[in-house]
């Protein structure tokens, strides 16, 4: 396996999604989209490519996220210092959850609950129709945490599931740092909302933050 220089994903060189030649060298990509991004500005990617990783930025903040091409939603990040996590820092991740996402989640995890997959079954439940897996919604909180400064290691979480998320809803997952505990450990409030009355999920999380600069 080799690394796609545009997104940092591993690619089978015998069956790549696309290839490109630059300065006499051949590079392989997971998709045509990644190839197009690379060809638009190869030098942007090649320095990180030598280290086997390409990380993305949100504004001025280098994150641990591998860049992806499409369909990943949007992030808003408010931090006091770009390279450091502090009390009051906050990140919000917005993404619309589709029927395809629900089906993919069921296939990957094996959670084939009819409440999420069968219209005829779900119509007869208290919800009146299919809803999104709670664990899929809470996964957006994990995605938001990965956009904070530094390398986030999830230590624990305490969540309450207050109301369902419907297929097609746009979810906002928000994480806010409320306390620096010790040894680079931080406590955050976390929630996922859809614009309906009150949050769908709310709770707390504990994370460990390592220095991302040492890994790049």
N, C-alpha and C positions, 0 to 999 in steps of 0.2 A: 504494500500500500504506500501511496505517496500523498503529499499534502496539496490540496487546492490552494494556490497562493492568494486567491481572492477572499475565500471564506474560512480557510483553515480546516476544512473537513478532510477526512481521509478518502482517497479515491483509488479504485482499482485501476492501475495503469493499463491493464489489458482490456478494460471496458469503461473508459471515461465517458462523461457526458459531453465533453468537448475538449479540443486541444488548441494551442496557439504557439507560435514560434516568436521569440523575442531575443534579439542580440545573439542569434545562433543557437539558443537553447529552446527545447520543446517543453511546454508546461501543460499539465492536464487539469481538467476542471470537472466539478460534479454536474454542471449544467451550462447551457449556452448563456444564461444570465450572468454567471460568474465570469465566463470568458469575456463577455462584453464589458463588464466592469474593469477587468484587468487591462484589456486593450485600450480603454479610454485613458489610463494613466498607470502604466506598468511599474514605474519607479516607486509609486506610492505603496505598492505591495511587496516589492522584492526584498527590502531590508528586513521586514518581519518574517518573510518567507524563509530566510536563512536560519531563523530561530525555530522554524516549524510551527509558527502561530501567527495569526492575524486577528487582532482584537479591535473592537469598535469603540467609538467615542460617542458620548451624549453631551453635546456642547463641548466644554473644555475638559470633561472628565473621561479619562481612560477607564473602561470597564472590563470585566472578565468575559464579556459576551463575545462569542464568535459572530462576525457579521453574517447576516443572511440576506437574501435578495428580495423576498417579497412575502407579504401576508403575515408579518410579525406584529402588527399593531403599532402603537406609538408610545413614547416615553416622555415624561416631564420630570426633570431632576432639579432640585433646589438644595445646594450645598454651600456651606460657609467657605470651605477650602477644597479645590478640585482634587487634591491628592490625599485627602484625609477625611475620615468620618467623624462627625461631631453631633452632639445633642441638638435637635432641631432640624437636622437634614431630613429631606423627604423625597420620595420617588413615587410617581404614579404611572402605572402601565395600563393602557386601554387596548382592549381587543374584543372584537365581535366573535362570539362562539357560534359556529355553524353546525348543521346536521352532520357534515363530514367529520368535523372535529370530534363529535360525540361518538360516531361510529369507529373512528380510528382509536380513540381512547379505550373503548370497549374491547377492541381487537387486541390492543397492546397489553392491557391489564388483565383481560379475561373477565372483567366486570360486565356481564351481559344481562344485567337487571332489566326486565321488561319495562319498568317505569321509564327508562331512558331510551329504549329501542323500539317499543311496540305502541303504535298510536291507539289501536283498539283496546289494549290493556290499560294504557295510561289514562284514557278518557274516563274509565270507571273508577279511578282513584280520587282521592281528595284534591289532587292537583288539577284534574280535568284535562290533562294532556301531558305529553312527554316533557321532562325537565333534564337539565344538564347534571352529570355526575358532580357531586359536591367536591370530590377530590380533584376533578378537572378544574373547577373554579379556583380552588385553593392553590393549584399549581401556578396560577397567574401571580399569586403572591410571591412564590419562589422566583418566578421570572423577574419580578420587580426588584427583589433583593439582590439579584445578580447584576443589577445596573447601578448599584451603589459604589462609591469609591473603594478601592481595595479588592481583595479576593475574599468573598463571603463564604463562610462555612456555616451551614445551618446546624444549630445545636439542639433546639427544641422549639415547639410551638404549642399554644393552647388556643383552640378555635371553638367558636360557637356558630352553628349553622342556623341562621335565623329565618330565612325565607328562600324559596327556590329561585333558580335562574332558568329562564326559558330559553329554548333554542332560538337563536337570532338576536338575543340580548347583547348589548355592548357592555362589557364589564370593566370597571375601573378598580384596579388593585393598588392600594395606597399603603406605603410603609413609612413610618415616621420614627426617628430615633428619639427615645425619651430618657435614656439613662446609659452612661458608660459605667459598666459594672466593675471589671478589673481584667487585667491581662488581655487587653484588646477585645473584650467581650462587651456586646451592646444589647440592650433591651429595646424593642420596638413595638409600637402599636401597629396592628395590621388590620385591613378591612378590604372587602370586595363589595362594591355597590353597582347597581344597574340603573339608577335614576328613579327606581320605585321607592316606596316608603321605607326608609331605614336600610341598613346594610344587609346584604345576603349572608355575609360572613364577617365576624369581627373577633379580635383576640390579640394575643401578644406572641412575639417570637424572640428567641435569643440567638445571636449570631456571633461568630468569631471572625475578626477581620485581620487577614494577613496583608503584608505589603505586596501589592501587585507589581510594583516596579522591579522587585527582585526576580520576577518570573519572566520578564520581557527582555 
